[in-house]
Amino acid sequence: MTRARNEIAAFLSFAACACAIARAQEAPTLDQLAASVAAAHRVDSATPVTAFRADLRIEELARSAEEHRGQVELSVSFLDWKHPDTGRSYPLIRYKQTDSARSIEQGRDREDYWAYADGKLLDMRSREMATDLDHARRNIKLARQMLQFLDADSVLRALKEPSAVSAEDLVQGRAVKLPCWVVSGKLASFPLRQQEGESAEVEAKLFIARDEHRLVGIEVRPATKQDASATDGGNGKKSAPSQEGEFVRLTEHKTIDGRVVPTRIVHFALDQDGKRRVQLGIDLTTLDLGSKLEAKDFDRPK
C-alpha cells in the first residue's frame, strides 16, 4: 500500500512538473509580451523620449565597400520636432562628423539640410555634396529608429494585423542560436535606411529574447501593394516587394536614464530569400536621454 502511494505521489509530482514546463513554454499573447517588454526596457518613471544627445561610432561593414571601409565618429543631437501649425513630425539633427580626412558640422534645421566647414556654410544640395546629403538622410533615419527601439513595447502594440506570438531561434552565425518570441505584422511608419523618403509602411518581424524579454532583432520589408495588373486574372493578390528589406540586430544593452538601451546596432540588407548581408555597425559610446532640446538649437551657424 505504501509503495502504491509512493508511486502515485511520484506520478503526480512528475505530472505537475510536466504541466509547469508546458506552461513555461506556452507562447504569451501579444498584450502579455508587450507588457513584459515594457517592464524589461524601462523603469516606471521613464518619460517618452523625443530628443537625445549621443556619441556614435559608425563603421561600414559591407563586403562591397572593402576598399572604402572607414570609421566615422559622430557627436549627435536629435529632436523629433512637431511643426506648431500642422503638428507634423519634422526630425531635426545636428552633428559633428570626424574621420581620417576631415571634420565637418552638418544638420537639418526647420528650413533644410546644411553643412559648415572652415568657417563657411556649404550648399548641401550641390552635386559635390550629394554623398554628404545621403549620409545626413541616413543619419536621421538611424536616429528615428533609435527612438522606436527605446519604446520597444510601443512598436509591438503598433503592429497591424499581428500574427500569433510563436517561439523561434534567432540564428547568429553558424552555431549560436538565441531563443526568442517572434511576432509579425505591419507597421504604418518605419524609417528604412536604404529607402528614399522619411518613412514607409513595412512588414515587420520582431524578435524578443525569451530570457530577458528584450527586443534583440527586427526584420522589415517594404509592405506589399495590391496590384491587380501584376497578378493572375486581376484577383487582387499581393505582389512581391520590389525592394530588399533590412534586418537590425540589437545587442549589448545597458541601463541609461531609466531605460535599457542597445549600445551595439548592426544593420543587414535582407535579400528576397531572407539572406542577410551585413552593411553597417554602430556603437553607442555615450547617450543622454534627458536633453532639453529646442528647434532653435538646430539652426545653422550664421
C-alpha positions as CSV (number, residue, x, y, z in Angstrom):
1,M,0.0,0.0,0.0
2,T,2.8,2.3,0.9
3,R,4.6,1.5,-2.3
4,A,1.4,2.3,-4.3
5,R,1.1,5.6,-2.5
6,N,4.7,6.5,-3.3
7,E,4.2,5.6,-7.0
8,I,1.1,7.7,-7.1
9,A,2.9,10.6,-5.4
10,A,5.8,10.3,-7.8
11,F,3.4,10.3,-10.8
12,L,1.5,13.3,-9.6
13,S,4.8,15.2,-9.0
14,F,6.0,14.3,-12.5
15,A,2.7,15.4,-13.9
16,A,2.9,18.7,-12.0
17,C,6.4,19.3,-13.4
18,A,5.3,18.5,-16.9
19,C,2.4,20.9,-16.6
20,A,4.7,23.6,-15.3
21,I,7.2,23.1,-18.2
22,A,4.3,23.2,-20.7
23,R,3.0,26.4,-19.2
24,A,6.6,27.9,-19.3
25,Q,6.9,27.1,-23.0
26,E,3.4,28.3,-23.9
27,A,3.6,31.4,-26.0
28,P,2.3,34.6,-24.5
29,T,-0.4,36.8,-26.0
30,L,0.7,40.0,-27.8
31,D,-0.5,42.1,-24.8
32,Q,1.4,39.9,-22.4
33,L,4.5,40.0,-24.4
34,A,4.3,43.8,-24.8
35,A,3.9,44.2,-21.0
36,S,6.9,42.0,-20.4
37,V,8.9,44.0,-22.9
38,A,7.9,47.3,-21.3
39,A,9.0,46.1,-17.9
40,A,12.3,44.9,-19.3
41,H,13.1,48.1,-21.2
42,R,12.3,50.9,-18.8
43,V,11.5,51.8,-15.2
44,D,8.1,53.2,-14.3
45,S,9.5,56.8,-14.0
46,A,10.9,56.9,-17.5
47,T,9.3,59.5,-19.7
48,P,8.7,59.4,-23.5
49,V,11.8,60.3,-25.5
50,T,11.7,62.8,-28.3
51,A,15.3,64.1,-28.2
52,F,18.7,62.9,-27.3
53,R,22.4,63.7,-27.5
54,A,24.8,60.9,-28.3
55,D,28.3,59.9,-29.4
56,L,28.3,57.3,-32.1
57,R,30.9,55.3,-33.9
58,I,29.7,54.1,-37.3
59,E,31.6,51.6,-39.4
60,E,30.9,50.4,-43.0
61,L,31.0,46.6,-42.9
62,A,29.6,45.6,-46.3
63,R,32.0,43.5,-48.4
64,S,31.2,45.6,-51.5
65,A,32.7,48.5,-49.6
66,E,36.0,46.8,-48.7
67,E,38.2,49.3,-50.5
68,H,36.4,52.2,-48.9
69,R,35.7,50.9,-45.4
70,G,36.1,53.5,-42.8
71,Q,35.1,54.5,-39.3
72,V,33.2,57.8,-38.6
73,E,32.7,59.4,-35.2
74,L,29.6,61.4,-34.8
75,S,28.5,63.7,-31.9
76,V,24.8,63.9,-32.5
77,S,21.9,66.0,-31.2
78,F,18.4,64.9,-32.4
79,L,14.9,66.2,-31.9
80,D,11.6,64.8,-33.2
81,W,10.1,68.2,-33.6
82,K,6.4,68.8,-34.2
83,H,5.5,71.7,-36.5
84,P,3.4,74.1,-34.5
85,D,1.0,74.8,-37.4
86,T,0.5,71.3,-38.8
87,G,1.5,69.0,-35.9
88,R,3.5,67.0,-38.4
89,S,6.7,65.3,-37.2
90,Y,9.8,67.0,-38.6
91,P,13.1,65.5,-37.4
92,L,15.9,67.9,-36.7
93,I,19.5,66.8,-36.4
94,R,22.9,68.4,-35.8
95,Y,26.2,66.5,-35.7
96,K,29.9,66.9,-35.9
97,Q,31.5,64.2,-38.1
98,T,35.1,63.3,-37.7
99,D,37.0,60.8,-39.9
100,S,40.6,60.3,-41.0
101,A,40.2,63.0,-43.7
102,R,38.2,65.9,-42.2
103,S,36.0,67.3,-39.5
104,I,32.7,68.9,-40.5
105,E,29.4,70.0,-38.9
106,Q,26.2,69.2,-40.6
107,G,22.5,69.1,-39.8
108,R,18.9,69.8,-40.7
109,D,17.0,72.7,-39.3
110,R,13.5,73.9,-39.9
111,E,14.4,75.1,-43.4
112,D,16.6,72.4,-44.9
113,Y,19.9,70.5,-44.6
114,W,23.1,72.5,-44.0
115,A,26.8,72.0,-43.7
116,Y,29.5,74.1,-42.1
117,A,33.3,73.8,-42.6
118,D,36.2,76.1,-42.4
119,G,34.0,78.9,-41.2
120,K,31.7,78.7,-44.3
121,L,28.2,77.4,-44.9
122,L,28.1,74.9,-47.8
123,D,25.3,74.1,-50.2
124,M,24.2,70.6,-49.2
125,R,22.0,70.4,-52.4
126,S,25.1,70.8,-54.7
127,R,26.3,67.9,-56.8
128,E,29.6,67.9,-54.9
129,M,27.8,67.2,-51.6
130,A,25.4,64.5,-52.8
131,T,27.2,61.9,-50.7
132,D,27.0,64.1,-47.6
133,L,23.3,64.7,-48.2
134,D,22.7,60.9,-48.4
135,H,24.6,60.4,-45.2
136,A,22.6,63.1,-43.5
137,R,19.3,61.5,-44.5
138,R,20.7,58.1,-43.4
139,N,21.7,59.6,-40.0
140,I,18.2,60.9,-39.5
141,K,16.7,57.5,-40.2
142,L,19.1,55.9,-37.8
143,A,18.1,58.4,-35.1
144,R,14.4,57.8,-35.7
145,Q,15.0,54.1,-35.5
146,M,16.7,54.6,-32.1
147,L,13.6,56.4,-30.8
148,Q,11.5,53.5,-31.8
149,F,13.8,51.0,-30.2
150,L,13.7,52.9,-26.9
151,D,9.9,52.2,-26.8
152,A,10.0,48.6,-28.0
153,D,6.6,47.7,-26.4
154,S,5.0,50.6,-28.4
155,V,6.4,49.0,-31.6
156,L,4.7,45.7,-30.7
157,R,1.4,47.4,-29.9
158,A,1.6,49.4,-33.1
159,L,1.6,46.2,-35.3
160,K,-1.4,46.0,-37.6
161,E,-2.7,42.5,-38.5
162,P,-0.3,40.9,-36.0
163,S,0.4,37.2,-36.1
164,A,0.2,35.0,-33.1
165,V,3.3,35.0,-30.9
166,S,5.5,32.0,-31.5
167,A,8.8,30.6,-30.5
168,E,11.8,30.8,-32.9
169,D,15.6,30.9,-32.6
170,L,17.4,33.9,-33.8
171,V,20.4,32.5,-35.6
172,Q,23.7,34.3,-35.1
173,G,26.4,32.9,-37.4
174,R,26.5,29.1,-37.9
175,A,26.4,27.9,-34.3
176,V,24.8,30.4,-31.9
177,K,21.0,30.4,-31.6
178,L,19.1,32.8,-29.3
179,P,15.7,31.5,-28.2
180,C,13.1,34.2,-28.9
181,W,9.5,35.0,-29.1
182,V,8.6,36.4,-32.5
183,V,5.6,38.2,-33.9
184,S,4.9,39.6,-37.3
185,G,2.7,42.4,-38.7
186,K,2.6,45.7,-40.5
187,L,4.0,49.0,-39.1
188,A,2.4,52.1,-40.7
189,S,5.6,54.0,-40.5
190,F,9.2,52.9,-40.2
191,P,12.4,54.8,-41.4
192,L,14.0,52.4,-43.7
193,R,17.7,53.2,-44.0
194,Q,18.0,52.2,-47.7
195,Q,14.8,53.7,-49.0
196,E,14.0,57.2,-50.2
197,G,11.7,59.3,-48.1
198,E,11.3,59.8,-44.4
199,S,9.4,56.6,-43.6
200,A,7.4,53.8,-45.2
201,E,4.8,51.2,-44.3
202,V,6.6,47.9,-43.7
203,E,6.0,44.3,-43.0
204,A,7.9,43.6,-39.8
205,K,9.0,40.6,-37.8
206,L,10.2,41.3,-34.2
207,F,12.5,39.1,-32.2
208,I,12.2,39.3,-28.4
209,A,14.7,37.3,-26.3
210,R,12.8,34.8,-24.2
211,D,15.0,35.0,-21.1
212,E,15.3,38.8,-20.8
213,H,12.2,40.0,-22.8
214,R,14.4,42.5,-24.7
215,L,14.0,43.5,-28.3
216,V,17.0,41.9,-30.0
217,G,16.2,42.0,-33.7
218,I,13.7,43.5,-36.2
219,E,13.2,42.4,-39.8
220,V,11.5,44.9,-42.1
221,R,10.5,44.8,-45.7
222,P,8.6,47.4,-47.7
223,A,4.9,46.5,-47.4
224,T,3.4,44.6,-50.4
225,K,0.9,46.5,-52.5
226,Q,-2.4,45.4,-54.0
227,D,-1.6,45.4,-57.7
228,A,-4.2,43.7,-59.9
229,S,-2.2,44.2,-63.1
230,A,0.7,42.1,-61.6
231,T,-1.5,39.2,-60.6
232,D,-3.1,36.3,-62.4
233,G,-6.6,37.4,-63.6
234,G,-6.6,40.6,-61.6
235,N,-7.8,38.9,-58.4
236,G,-6.0,41.4,-56.2
237,K,-3.3,39.1,-54.8
238,K,-0.4,40.8,-53.2
239,S,2.6,41.5,-55.4
240,A,6.1,40.7,-54.1
241,P,8.1,43.5,-52.6
242,S,10.2,45.2,-55.2
243,Q,12.9,46.2,-52.8
244,E,15.1,44.3,-50.4
245,G,14.4,44.7,-46.8
246,E,16.6,45.3,-43.7
247,F,17.4,43.4,-40.6
248,V,18.6,45.2,-37.4
249,R,20.4,43.3,-34.6
250,L,20.4,44.9,-31.2
251,T,22.9,43.8,-28.5
252,E,25.0,45.0,-25.5
253,H,22.1,46.5,-23.7
254,K,22.8,49.0,-20.9
255,T,20.6,50.9,-18.5
256,I,20.7,54.7,-19.3
257,D,18.4,57.3,-17.8
258,G,15.9,54.7,-16.7
259,R,15.8,52.8,-20.0
260,V,17.5,49.6,-21.2
261,V,19.3,50.7,-24.4
262,P,21.1,48.6,-27.1
263,T,24.6,50.1,-27.4
264,R,25.6,47.9,-30.4
265,I,23.4,48.0,-33.5
266,V,24.2,46.2,-36.7
267,H,22.3,46.7,-40.0
268,F,22.0,44.0,-42.6
269,A,20.5,44.1,-46.1
270,L,17.8,41.4,-46.4
271,D,17.6,39.6,-49.8
272,Q,14.3,38.3,-51.2
273,D,15.3,34.8,-50.0
274,G,15.9,36.0,-46.5
275,K,19.7,36.0,-46.7
276,R,21.3,38.7,-44.5
277,R,24.3,40.8,-45.8
278,V,26.0,42.9,-43.2
279,Q,26.1,46.6,-44.0
280,L,26.7,48.9,-41.1
281,G,27.9,48.6,-37.5
282,I,27.0,51.3,-34.9
283,D,28.5,51.6,-31.4
284,L,26.7,54.0,-29.0
285,T,29.5,55.3,-26.8
286,T,27.5,57.9,-24.8
287,L,23.9,58.8,-24.6
288,D,21.8,61.5,-22.8
289,L,18.1,61.0,-22.9
290,G,17.3,63.9,-20.7
291,S,18.4,66.6,-23.1
292,K,16.1,69.6,-23.2
293,L,16.5,70.5,-26.9
294,E,14.5,73.1,-28.8
295,A,14.2,73.7,-32.6
296,K,16.5,76.8,-32.4
297,D,19.3,74.5,-31.2
298,F,19.5,73.1,-34.7
299,D,19.6,76.4,-36.6
300,R,22.6,76.6,-39.0
301,P,25.6,78.8,-38.0
302,K,25.2,82.4,-39.0
